[in-house]
Amino acid sequence: MAEFVLVAGAWLGAWAWDEVVPKLRAAGHGAHPVTLSGLAERQGLPAGQQTHVQDIVDEIERQDLRDVVLVGHSYSGIPVGQAAERIGDRLRRVVFVDSNVPHDGESFVRPPFGERVRAAIDDNGGFWPPLTADDYAGQGLNGEQIARIVGGSTPHPGATLTEPAVLTRPLGELPATYVKCLLDGDEPSPDVAALLKNDRWRLVEMDTGHWPMFSQPHELAQVLLDAATE
């Protein structure tokens, strides 16, 4: 049995995994969606990037989870990648879902879009404002799914995006699956492509957009189940 620890991207909380969790549990595994500090029901808590890393580590240690499949979507690939190396032999595999990956000493706000994000944070009291409904066009989502995402999103703490990652060993040494959502671009970013050259990394493609937990939750759950057996 694997223990899936699921962390959604910017603006989202544990609720984003509501349609993924049941299939994981029906297959006999544990599923533990995490809300990071400052988001969703944890709004108001101060948070930097290392706070989010610690949120994930604390959840795993508090429940004494083993055989962990640690899943990070979008922004959360950055704290998840750091947490994955900190939990040691508790880790079975890390799955990056159309996500950013951490680079030691670098933050989320990197070129080419980093300055735009930083400006939005400065203009919104230290938070990255959620996307609007129009921003989700072309991502394989229907109107009801878009309304659910927009309605549940909360401003994202800016410090988590501007503080640098801290890695103690090369990310390519971790056993990892990278899920590329093709409606959000046909190819992984160059840094991910370089990591995929490691024999411990595997690429999986999904014919959907950047938020597969909403657009294709059952298919995503199967991808995660398959990753657990790698």
LUMGUKOL-526054 format. One record per residue (C-alpha): x, y, z. Coordinates in steps of 0.5 Angstrom, whole numbers, plus 2048, in hexadecimal, padded with zeros to 3 digits. Layout:
XYZ...
END
This chain:
8008008008028077FE80180D8027FF8137FD80181A8007FE81F7FB7FF8267FA7FC82B7F57FF8317F27FE8387F37F783B7F67F58347F77F48307FE7F38287FF7EC8297FC7EF8297F57F08217F67E98207F87E781C7F17EE8187F17EE8167F97E98117F87EC80D7F37F280C7F67EF80A7FD7EA8057F97F18027F67F38017FE7F88067FF7F880C8037F78138017F98198047F78208017FB8268047F982D8057FF83280580083780A7FC83E8087F783A8037F08388037EE83680A7F583880D7F583F80A7F884580F7FE84081180484380F80883F80A80F83F80681183A80281483680780E83680B80B83280581082D80580F82C80D80882C80C80982680880E82280C80A82481280482080F80881A80D80C81A81480581B81880281581580881181580781080D80C80B80A80C80980280A8108018088127FA8098197FA80581D7F58068247F38028287EE80482F7EB8088347F080882E7F580D82A7F181282F7F481082D7FC80F8267FA8158257F78198287FD81582480281681D7FE81D81D80081C81F80781781980881D81480781B80D80681480F80881381180081180C7FB8118107F580F8187F480A81A7EE80B8217EB8048227E88058287E280A82B7E780F82F7E981582C7EC81A82F7F18218327F08268337F582683A7F782183C7F281A83E7F381383D7EF8148447EC8198437E78198457DF8158457DB80F8477DF8128487E68128507E680A8507E480984C7EA80D8507EE80A8567EC8038537ED8058517F48078587F680185B7F37FD8567F77FF8577FE8048527FE80084C7FB7FF8497F47F884B7F27F48457EF7F38447E87EC8467E57E78417E17EA8447DA7F18417DC7EF83A7DC7EC83A7D57F08357D17F18307D67EC82B7D57E882D7DB7E082E7DA7DC8347DD7DB8307E47E282E7E57E48357E47DF8387E87E18337EE7E98357ED7E783D7ED7E283C7F37E78387F77EE83C7F67F18417FB7F78467FA7FD8427FA8038457FF8088487FB80E84680080D83F7FE80E8417F78148467F88188427FD81E83D7FA81D8367FA8228327FF82582B7FC82A8277FF82B8227F98298227F28228217F082381C7EB8258177F081E8167F38198117F08158157EC80F8157E780E81C7E380681D7E08068217DA7FF8247D98008257D17FA82B7D17FF82F7D580582E7D08078287CC80E8277CF8118287D681582E7D881C82D7D781E82C7DE8198277DF81C8247D88238237DB8208207E181C81B7DD8238187DA8248157E182280E7E181E80F7E781A8147E48148127E080F8167DB8088157DB8038197D67FC81B7D77F881E7D17F58237D67F682A7D97FA82D7DF7F582B7E47F48237E37F18227EA7EB8267E77EB8247E07ED81D7E07ED81B7E77EC8137E67F18137E17F68177E67F58127EB7F680C7E77FD8107E57FF8107EC7FD8097EE8018077E880780B7EB8068087F18088017EE80F8047EB
END
